[in-house]
Amino acid sequence: MAVASNLLSILVLVSSFLIGIIVFYMMSSLTKDEKWIHIKEIVSQLIDIVIFIWIGKILLNLFTFVNDPVAVLAYPSSKDAFYIAIVLFTILLYYKNRERKSI
């Protein structure tokens, strides 16, 4: 029963994200190419934040990760891992913004 509950919550998150992308695509006044660029950038940033949360979990539990990596990555993250992810994500956005201005 718990597995079905988890799958249902994942299904709700994925479907709401897809509905958001479809609504953006239909209602935006940008050109088709610009819409796809924006959608790709948002998906890329979502993947980046998930990877940074994993990095935060690994940094907080480094010794456990060395001994048993699955034990660290399989369980939910803490608020501290999320804070580390936000800091890393902010640094990444600053770097991307600086690179765009230099071009």
Beta strands, then each sheet from edge to edge (+ up, - down):
end
